[in-house]
Amino acid sequence: MKIAFITAGAAGMYCGSCLRDNSLARTLMGRGHDVVLVPTYTPTRTDEPNVSLPRVFLGGINVYLQHKSAIFRHTPALADRLLDSPRLLNWAAGFALKTDAADLGALTVSMLRGEAGPDHKEFAKLVDWLAVEVRPDIVDLSNALLIALAAPLRRRLGVPVVCTLSGEDLFLDGLPEPWRSQALDLVRSQVSEVDGFVTFSRYYAEFMRDYIGVPESRVYQVPLGISLDGHGRAPVRTTSDTAPTVGYLSRICHEKGLHILIEAFRRLREQARFAGVRLRIAGFLGARDQAYWDKLRGEIAGCGLSDAVEYLGEVDRAAKIRFLQSLDVFSVPSVYRECKGLPVLEALANEVPVVQPWHGIYTELINATEAGLLVPPNDPQALADGIAQLLDNAPLRAELGRRGRAAIERLHNADRMAEATLAVYQSVTGRQKS
């Protein structure tokens, strides 16, 4: 099968969707399928070999300039290609391409208008290229913010279009009015152009049916999966490194709940038996969230815990695995209902038990894997109690860790994800032919 997979870059940072898209494309390629992974907005960044094209469509600079001025809607192809240069886009991403939803309302609406919007030239270039150069059997959009591509792709290529639902509500709900309402209306008006929607959980399938009006008959649940290369049981600790360690791996931001974990950690440290517990933190910190992190660091210092908390910054794959293997307990206590939960899968792949809020995909993940504890969301004391329960019980931690690894091997590996995705492709292709 020839598959065109349209993914979205995240302005130079590691993001769960980019990691998932790249892992899925690599696995499908390994199974003999002809996959073209097409980046949009910016180049993608992954911690595995990147199989995406070296060319970017709907480039962030071009899209922004064409949104701002009609002059750039008529520039020659050579000028557009220069502005879509991956090197230029990566350079600009560091300080010019914003990913904060509050700043992107008008631009988001413009993109969702697709062929009818000011960026119509960029949409036409991508559709023409796919029709002439790729000629795929199916097109897969990595998120619903790319849904404006669905109608022209189906019309020009005559093939099914699949769309993954991967947390669009968090972005859309962060848009100020009137952009939020306009963007939602545009997404809802184009749902009928998509042949099948992929979700990673029952929760999100049900939520998105109400949120954007996805018909139940077009929703397919595919397990999120990861490559197990390099992941495994933590090496035996040395006698000089025996302090219990709690860990967090995700973007440094309010939405992911790091402040809740830090408060839970402070409460843990007030108990004599946990006086030596450490907290290790890793993940991307963007300019938008610098003030949030500065406030947390001030609180940590004010409690006298600076020596007990370590921030490693953004980590590559090898450093990520070493980080996870240094932990006794893992938690990302998101304040919103998460729809992916990739870091939890990575922790479990390294036999690290988790403590997660009882909402979103976490409820399904923990119930299915039996590899952690669920606690009430947005409750630092409940989180502290859950972590304490695991730190007090080494045999339980070991058993949960073993269950987690076994569940990842059985349910959430990249091959299982690829098999389920191919089943979706076959289903929508058969439906279109019937």
N, C-alpha and C positions, 0 to 999 in steps of 0.2 A: 504493500500500500504506500502511495506517495502522500505524505502529510506535510502541510504547511502550518507551522506552529507560530502564531504571532504573539510574541512576549513583550513585556514592557520593562525598560530599564528603570532603575531607581536612583538616578543621579549620583552614581558612584558608590553607593553603599551596598553591603550584602543585604538582601531581603529574602524572606521566606518564599515568595512567589517566584523570584528569579532562580533560587536554588532548586525549587520543585520543578519548574519548567525545564531547566537544563538537565536535571537528573532523569526526567521522563523522556526527553528527546534522546539522551545518550542511551538509555535502556532500549528504546524502540529501535534505534540504529543498530544496537548490538543484536537485536532479533532479526535483522535483515531488512527492515523497512527503510524507505527513502524519506528521510525527515529533513526539512529545512526549517531551522529555528531562526526566525526573523525578529531582530530587536527593533523596538520603536521608542521614541522620545530620546533615550540615551543608550549607550552600550550597556549590556548587562555585566554584572560582576558576580562571579561564583567562586566557591572554594573547591570545586572539582574542575577537571579540564573543561574549558568553555567551548561548546560546540555551536554557538550561535554564529551567524554570518558576520563578517567584518564590516558590513554595511548597515547603516541605520536608516529606517524609514520614519516618516512623521517626526523628523528630528526636532528636538526641543527648541533650538534656536530659530529654525525656519518657521515652525508653528507659531512661536511667540511673535516674531516679526510680522508674519502675515496676518495675525490677529490684530496687531497694533496699527498696521499701515497697508493700504491697498497697493502701494508701490511694490512691496515684496511679493505680491500675488502674481506678478508678471515677470519676475526675474528669470533669466535663462537657466537651463538645466545645469550648466557648469557652475554657476554661482550657487545654486542649491546644493550641488554635490560638495562644494567646498564647505558650506555651512553645516552639512550633515557629516563632516569628517569625524570619525570616532575620537580622534585625538583632540579636536577642538571641542567636541561635546564633553569629553571627560574633563578637559581643562575648565570649561565654563561651569560644569556641574558643581565645582568646589565652592563657587560663590555667587553664581548668577542664576542657575536654574533652581527655582524654589519648589519644594515638594509639600509645603504647608498648605493644607486644604483651604484655610481662611484667605489665602492670597490668590487662589486660583479659580474663584467662582466664575468669572466671565470667560476665562480661557476654557474651563471645563465645558461650559454650555456651548461654546464655539466648536469644540471638538465633537461633542455629541450631536451637533447638527450635521456633521459629516459632509456629504456632497453639497448640501444646501448652505453650508457655512463658509466663512472666509478662508478656511484651510482646504477648500475643495481640491486645489491643485495637488496637495500632498496625498490626499486620499486616492486621487486618480493615478498618481505615479505608482503607488503600492499595488493597486488593483491591476493596472496594466502589466506591471512586472510579473505578478503572479500568473496572470493569464498567458503571457507570452513566454516567459523564461522557466516557470516552474510547472504549470499545468497540474496541480495536485488533484488527488481523489477526494480530499476532505481538507477543510480549514478549521483550525482550533484557535480560538481567541482566549488569551490567558486571563482576561477579566472583563466584566461587563462595561467598563469605561471605554472599551474598544468596540462596543456594539454597533456604532455607526458604520463599521465596515461590513456588517453582515449583509445588508440589502444589496450593495453593489457587487459584493463577492458572489452571492448566489445568482444574481442576474447575469454577470459576465462569465463566471466559470461554470455555472450549472451544477455545482457540487454542494453537499451539505456543509453547514457551518455549526460548529459546537462552541460553547462558551463556558469557561470555568467561572464559578462564583467564589470569590476569594477575599471577602472582607470589604466590598465596595461601600457597604452601609456606613462604616466608620469614616471613610473619606467624605461621602456625600453628606452625612449628617454634620460634618464639620464645616460645610460651606455656609456662608452667611446668606440670608435672604436678600433679594429674591432668587439668587442663583441656585440654592438648594432645591426649591420647588420646581424651577425650570429644568434643572438637570434630571431630577427624578421623573418628571413628565416625559422628557426625551428618552430616557432609558425605557420606561414602561411602554412608550409608543412603538418601540422597535423590538420588543420581546418576540413578536410573531415572526420576525425574520430569522430567528435562531432555531435550528432543528433539535438541539439537545443542550441541556445545561448540566454541568458537572458540579457536584458539591462533595465535601469530605465528611459530612455528618448529617444525621437525620435532623438535628436541631436547625442547621443552616438551610436545609432544603425547605423545611416548614416555614422558617422565617422569611426566606426570599420569595416564597409563593405569595405571601401577603405584602411584602415590601415593594416588589416590582411587578407582581402579577404573573409569575412564571407558572404555566399550567403543570399540574402534577404529572401528567402523562409525558412531559418532556424533561423531567428531572431524573438524573442518574447519580447514584452515590458511588463514589470511587474512593477507596482507602488512600489516604496520604501515605507515601512511602519514601524511604531514604536508602541511599547506597550504604551498605554496611562496611565498605572498605575502610580499614583502620580502626573502626569502633570495636570495643571489646572490654573485657573485665579489667578493672584498674589493677596496676601492678601492686605488689605487696608494699605497704608503707614501711619506711625506715623508722628506726626507733626515735630519730630526731624530728620526725614529722607525724606526730600522733594526735595533734589537736583536731577535734571534730570540725568539719568545714561544711558550711551551707553555701550554695551557689545560685547565681542568677545569670542567665545568658539570653539577652534580647536587646532590642533597642532601648536606650536610656530615655524614657519618657513617662509622663503621667499615666497614659493609657495602659501601659504594661505593668503598672502597679509596684514599681520599685520602692516607692515611699512606704507602701504597706509592709513590704518585706523588711525594710530598714527599721521600721517601728517594731515589728515582731522580733527582730534580732535584738533590739535594745531591751525589750522585755525579757527575752531569754537570758541575756547577760546579767540581768539583775538577780538571777537565781544562782546560788553558790555553785551548784553542780555544773553549770554551763558557763562559768567564768572564763574558760579558755576557748570557747567556741569562736570560730572565725567566719567572716563573710567575704566571699570572693565574687566579684561582679565583672562581667564582660559584655560588650555590645557597642553598637554604633551610637555616638553622641553627635547630633547635628546642632547647628547654630540655633535653631528654633527652641531646643530643649536645654541650652546651656544654663539659663537662669534656674530652671528646675533642678539641674544637677548641682549647681552652686549652692542652692538652698539646702539640698540634702547633705552636701559635704559640710555645710555649716552646722547642721543639726548633729551630724556624726561627731564633729569636733567638740561641739558643746556638751556632748554626753561622755567625752573622754574616750571615744572608741576608734579614733583615727588609726591607731596601730593594729586594730583588729579587723579593719575593712580594707580590702585591696581592690582597686579598679584597674583592669588590664587593658581597657580600650577595646577596639575592634580586633578580632582575632581571625587568623586564617584557619584552614582546616586542621593542620597538624597541631597548632596551638589550641584550637577549640577542643580537640580530643584530649589533649593533655590536661586542659582545664577541667573538663568533665570528669576525667579519671581521678582528679584530686579531691573530688567532693564526696561527702557522706549523704547529703540530702540536697535536693534541687527544688526550686520554686520560681515560677513567674506568675505572680498573683494578679493577673490582668483585671482591671476594673470594668472592662467591657466584655461582652460575650465573644470570645475568640472563636474563629471558624477554622483555623489550621492547627496551631499548636506544635509546629515543627521542633522547637527546642526541647519540648517534652519527649518527643520520639528520640531525639539525639541523646538525651540523658538516659533514657531507658536502654538504648542500644549499648551503653557503657555500664549497665547494671547499677545505675544510681536511682534509688526510689525518689518519688516526687510527692509534694504536697501542693495541691492546686485548688482554686476556688470551684465551688459546686455550681458551675454554669457553663453555657456554650459547649464547645466540643470536648472540654475537659471531662465532663460527666460521662460521656460515652467512652472516651479513651481510658479513663481509670476503671470504669466498670468492666470494659472489655479485656484490659490487660491485667487487672488485679495487681497492679504494680505501684500503688501509692495510696494516698489518703485524700479525700475530698473534705473541704472545710467551707463554712459560710463565706461568701465573697465580701470583700471590703471590710474585713474584720481582723485587725492585727493580732488580737488576743487569740482568736481561733487559729490563726496561722501559726502563732508561736506555740500553742498547745499541740498542734499537729506535728510540727518540727520536733518539739520536745519528745513526743511519743516515739518517734523514730530514733532520735539520738540516744534515748534511754534503752533501746532494745536492738542490740547489734544483730542477733539472730533474725529478727523481723526484717531489718534492713537488707540483710543478705538474701532472705527468701523473696522479698519484693523485687530486689534487683535481678534475681534469676528469672522470676516470672516476667519482668519487663523485657529482658533480652529475648526470652523465648517468644514473647508476643510480637516483638518487632520482627523476628525472623519468620514468624508464621503469618502475620497480618499486615505489617507495615513496611515491607521491604520494597525496593524499586521495581523488582520483577512483578510482584503482586499488583502494584499500581499500574504497570504497563499492561498487564493482562486485562485488568478491569477497564482501562481506557480503550483498548482495542475492541472490547465487547461493546462499548458505547458507540464507537465508530461504525462497527458492523450493524448495530441496531438502527442507527439513524440513516445509514446508507440503504439498508433494506427497506426502511419506511419510505424513503424518497422514491425508490423504484416501484413500490407497490401501488 
